[in-house]
Structures are given as structure tokens and as C-alpha cells.
Amino acid sequence: MKLLLTGTVILTLTLLIGIGAFAQSDQNATRQRRTSAEAPSEPGPFSEPTPEPEKDKDKEKEKPKPAPVTPDGQTNRADQASDEAAIVQNYNNFFKTYQLGPEDVISVTVFGQDRYSRNGIVVPPSGRISLALIPDGIFVNGKTVDQVSELIKKRYDEFIIDPQVSVSLDRAGSYRYSVIGEVGQPGIRLMTRRLSVTEAIAEAGGVLQTGNKKKVFVLRKQQNGNLAPIPVNVSAIYRGQSADSVYLLPGDQVVVPGNNLKKLQALSSFLPILSFAHLFTGGF
């Protein structure tokens, strides 16, 4: 009986140990499978290369690409460059051909000779400015700055070896023009740069509703002293049907006449006077 009990206990222990070993081996195999699945496998000699992850195409689409320059864009750029060059040329021509007169402000610079230089010279009505070593002065009315520079250079050549003289126009005050008629701010203005008719009208506040843009004209003094009208169709210029090619000269007068609305306003202003006259005369 004791032998039988002892054999039963030994058999039970043997079964328990075997079951525990089998479970442990099963767990080790599971861990190995997990590790091999998570770790990247090294490519073998006959294995296919692992495909690289594709780039995010949406991000590439979001990157802005420079727009190609169209033929119209190239033409616009060329036109803009030519317009800028023409504007600069117009300004340069204005100051290069500007004839000095009263109220203009100029500066005379003699290189290396500060005591002979003078800044902020206001041209007097007589047109004669005074300078050092030139007691009788220099007559500048009607002359350009280059012409005045040559005159001063000849006079200073008696005292200075090879004088380098430059004359600059600091402020234009003798060139004047006027804009009258149906504009916002009629009056006389200084011409400090080259002006077209439309630019002069714009600086005068523009054409009023009572102004006739088709009948604008410029009064210009002729050599015989008479004023001659130069018609300018401002309405066609604004619509792009005509070139803005009429530029003002000193002394020009831009006239903007009235239209039918102006005539109607003038007529309506007389109605109260006519009514009063009708009552005063007893209806006769």
C-alpha cells in the first residue's frame, strides 16, 4: 500500500513537471515569433528590395510654383520700362531747357573754391545776380543753367586757373500757367516740371460736371502778341482714343468751357429776377 501511494505521488510530480516545461517552451516560441516579426529582416541575396515610402504628393502640390511670363506680360513690362524712360526724359528736358527768370532759385558751385560759390540765389526782377569778383554781376534772365555756367566760367577764368563751375536750379518760380473755367480750383500755378494739359487740369481739381471736356483749349501767346487757341479733346484722351501730347509752355492758359448743364444753371439763376420783374410791372 505504501509502495502504491509512493508511485502515485511520483507519477503526479512527473506529469506536473512535464506540463510546466511544455508551457515554458511554448512561451519562448511565441516570444521568438514576435521578435522576428517586429525586427526588420536583413535582405538576403535573393530577396526583393524593400520599397521606400512614397513622398507626400499633397505637400508637393501645396508648394507655389512661379507663374510663367506670358507674351502680354512681357509686352506690359517693356511698355512700363519705355514709359518710365520717357517720363525721365521729359523731366530732364524740362530742366535742361528751362530759361531762368525772376523768383527762380539757383546755386553756383566753383569746385575747390568755396568762397566763390554761393547757394540759394533768388533771381531778382532785373535778372542780374551778384557774385564774388564780378561787381557788375551776371545777367541770367532767359538763359539756361548751362549757359549761365559758361558765362561765370569765362569771368572767373581771369582769377582762377581752369575754373570748374556748375549752376543748378533749386526751385522754379518764373514759369507760370493758369487754368480757368469749369475746374475745381481755377487759378495761376507754378510750372515746376513739364506738364500736359490733362495733368494741369488734374492739379486744378479736375473738370466739374458743368465742364465740357470735348471743348477744352489752350490759349498761347504768339510772336506777334496775339493769343491763339489750341483745341484739346480731353474726353477722347480720358477714353484712350487720343494721345495726351499737348504740353504747356510758360504763360499758357488752359480754358475749360461750360456744357449744357452750366447753361441751364445760368438760366435758372435768372428765373427769380424775371419773376420779380413780372410782379413789379403788374404782369405786363
C-alpha positions in Angstrom: 0.0 0.0 0.0 2.8 2.4 0.8 4.6 1.5 -2.4 1.4 2.2 -4.4 1.0 5.6 -2.8 4.6 6.5 -3.3 4.4 5.6 -7.0 1.2 7.7 -7.4 2.9 10.7 -5.9 6.0 10.3 -8.2 3.8 10.0 -11.3 1.9 13.1 -10.4 5.0 15.1 -9.9 6.4 13.9 -13.2 3.3 15.0 -15.0 3.3 18.4 -13.4 7.0 19.0 -14.3 6.3 17.9 -17.9 3.4 20.3 -18.3 5.4 23.2 -16.9 8.3 22.6 -19.3 5.9 22.4 -22.2 4.2 25.7 -21.3 7.7 27.4 -20.9 8.8 26.2 -24.3 5.5 27.4 -25.9 6.1 30.9 -24.3 9.6 31.1 -25.6 8.5 30.2 -29.2 5.8 32.9 -29.0 8.4 35.5 -27.9 10.7 34.5 -30.8 7.9 34.8 -33.3 7.1 38.3 -32.0 10.7 39.4 -32.1 11.2 38.2 -35.6 8.0 39.9 -36.8 8.9 43.3 -35.2 12.6 43.4 -36.2 13.3 44.3 -39.8 14.8 41.4 -41.7 18.1 41.8 -43.5 17.8 41.4 -47.2 19.2 38.2 -48.5 20.9 37.7 -51.8 17.7 36.7 -53.5 15.3 38.9 -51.5 13.5 41.8 -53.2 14.4 45.3 -52.0 12.1 46.9 -49.6 10.2 49.7 -51.3 10.9 53.2 -50.0 7.9 55.2 -48.6 6.3 57.4 -51.2 6.7 61.2 -50.8 3.7 63.1 -49.7 2.3 64.3 -53.0 -0.1 66.6 -51.4 2.7 68.6 -49.8 4.4 68.9 -53.2 1.2 70.2 -54.7 0.9 72.8 -52.0 4.3 74.4 -52.9 3.6 77.5 -55.1 5.2 77.4 -58.5 6.3 80.6 -60.3 3.8 81.6 -62.9 5.3 81.7 -66.4 5.6 85.1 -68.0 3.1 85.4 -70.8 3.7 87.4 -74.0 1.3 90.0 -72.8 3.2 90.3 -69.5 6.5 90.7 -71.4 4.9 93.4 -73.5 3.5 95.2 -70.4 6.9 95.2 -68.8 8.5 96.6 -71.9 5.8 99.3 -72.2 6.3 100.2 -68.5 10.1 100.5 -68.9 9.6 102.6 -72.0 7.1 104.9 -70.2 9.4 105.3 -67.3 12.3 106.2 -69.6 10.0 108.7 -71.5 9.0 110.4 -68.2 12.6 110.7 -67.0 13.5 112.2 -70.4 10.6 114.7 -70.2 11.8 115.9 -66.8 15.4 116.1 -67.9 14.5 118.1 -71.0 12.4 120.5 -68.9 15.2 121.4 -66.5 17.8 121.3 -69.3 15.9 123.8 -71.5 14.5 125.8 -68.6 15.1 129.5 -69.1 15.7 131.4 -65.9 13.6 134.3 -64.8 12.5 136.3 -61.7 11.8 134.3 -58.5 13.9 131.3 -59.6 16.4 130.0 -57.1 19.8 128.8 -58.3 23.1 127.8 -56.7 26.6 128.4 -58.1 29.3 126.0 -57.2 33.0 126.5 -58.0 34.9 123.3 -57.4 37.6 123.7 -54.8 36.7 127.4 -54.3 34.1 127.7 -51.6 34.5 131.4 -51.2 33.4 131.9 -54.8 30.5 129.5 -54.5 27.0 130.7 -53.5 23.8 128.9 -52.7 20.1 129.9 -52.7 20.4 132.8 -55.1 17.0 134.3 -55.8 16.9 135.8 -59.3 15.6 139.4 -58.9 13.2 141.1 -61.3 16.2 142.8 -63.1 17.6 139.3 -63.9 21.1 140.2 -62.7 22.8 138.2 -59.9 25.9 139.3 -58.0 28.9 137.1 -57.4 32.3 137.5 -55.8 34.9 139.2 -58.0 32.1 140.1 -60.5 31.0 143.6 -59.4 28.6 144.1 -62.3 27.0 140.7 -61.8 25.7 138.2 -64.4 22.5 138.6 -66.3 20.6 135.3 -66.2 17.1 136.1 -67.4 16.2 134.0 -70.4 19.3 131.7 -70.1 19.6 128.1 -69.1 21.7 126.9 -66.2 24.3 125.6 -68.6 24.6 129.0 -70.4 24.9 130.8 -67.1 27.6 128.3 -66.0 29.7 129.1 -69.2 29.3 132.9 -68.5 30.5 132.5 -64.9 33.4 130.3 -66.0 34.6 132.9 -68.5 34.5 135.7 -65.9 36.3 133.6 -63.3 39.0 132.4 -65.8 40.7 135.8 -65.1 41.2 134.9 -61.4 41.2 131.1 -61.2 43.2 128.6 -63.3 40.8 126.4 -65.2 37.7 127.0 -63.0 35.1 124.2 -62.8 31.7 125.9 -62.5 28.3 124.3 -62.2 24.9 126.0 -61.8 21.8 124.2 -60.5 18.2 125.1 -60.4 17.0 124.7 -56.9 13.4 126.0 -57.3 11.5 127.0 -60.4 9.4 130.1 -59.8 9.2 132.1 -63.0 7.3 129.5 -65.2 3.6 130.0 -64.6 0.4 128.8 -66.2 -3.3 129.2 -65.5 -6.3 127.0 -65.6 -9.7 128.8 -65.7 -13.3 127.8 -66.3 -15.2 124.8 -65.0 -12.5 123.2 -62.8 -12.3 122.5 -59.1 -9.6 125.1 -58.3 -9.0 127.6 -61.0 -6.1 130.0 -60.8 -2.4 130.6 -61.6 0.2 128.0 -60.7 3.9 127.4 -60.9 5.3 125.1 -63.5 7.9 123.1 -61.7 8.0 120.3 -64.3 6.8 119.5 -67.7 3.0 119.4 -67.7 0.5 118.1 -70.2 -3.0 119.6 -70.5 -4.6 116.7 -68.6 -2.0 117.0 -65.8 -2.6 120.7 -65.4 -6.4 120.1 -65.2 -5.8 117.4 -62.6 -3.7 119.7 -60.5 -6.5 122.2 -60.7 -9.0 119.8 -59.2 -10.3 118.2 -62.4 -13.2 119.1 -64.7 -16.5 119.8 -62.9 -19.9 118.3 -64.0 -20.7 121.6 -65.7 -17.5 121.5 -67.8 -17.2 120.5 -71.4 -14.3 118.0 -71.7 -14.6 118.0 -75.5 -14.1 121.7 -76.0 -11.1 122.4 -73.8 -8.5 124.7 -75.4 -5.1 126.3 -74.6 -4.5 130.0 -75.2 -0.9 130.5 -76.2 0.8 133.8 -77.0 2.3 134.1 -80.5 5.3 136.1 -81.6 3.0 138.9 -82.7 1.5 139.1 -79.2 -1.9 137.6 -80.1 -3.4 134.6 -78.3 -4.1 131.6 -80.5 -6.3 128.7 -79.3 -5.1 125.1 -79.4 -8.1 122.7 -79.1 -7.7 119.7 -76.9 -10.3 116.9 -76.6 -9.8 115.9 -73.0 -12.7 113.4 -73.2 -11.1 111.5 -76.0 -7.8 111.4 -74.0 -9.5 110.0 -71.0 -11.1 107.3 -73.1 -7.8 106.4 -74.7 -8.8 107.5 -78.1 -6.3 110.3 -78.4 -2.8 110.9 -77.1 -2.0 113.3 -74.3 0.6 115.1 -76.4 -0.1 118.8 -75.8 2.4 120.1 -73.3 2.2 123.6 -71.7 4.6 126.5 -72.2 5.1 129.3 -69.7 2.2 131.7 -69.9 -0.3 129.3 -71.3 -3.9 129.5 -70.3 -6.0 126.3 -70.1 -9.7 127.1 -70.6 -12.4 124.6 -69.7 -15.8 125.9 -71.0 -19.2 125.1 -69.6 -21.6 122.5 -71.0 -25.4 122.4 -71.3 -25.7 121.9 -67.6 -23.8 125.1 -67.0 -26.2 127.0 -69.3 -29.2 125.5 -67.6 -27.8 126.6 -64.2 -27.2 130.1 -65.5 -30.7 130.3 -66.9 -32.3 129.0 -63.6 -30.4 131.7 -61.7 -32.3 134.4 -63.8 -35.7 133.0 -63.1 -36.2 134.7 -59.7 -35.2 138.0 -61.3 -37.7 137.6 -64.1 -40.5 136.6 -61.7 -39.8 139.8 -59.6 -39.8 141.9 -62.7 -43.1 140.3 -63.8 -44.7 141.2 -60.4 -43.2 144.7 -60.4 -44.6 145.5 -63.8 -48.1 144.3 -62.8 -48.0 141.3 -65.0 -47.4 143.2 -68.3 
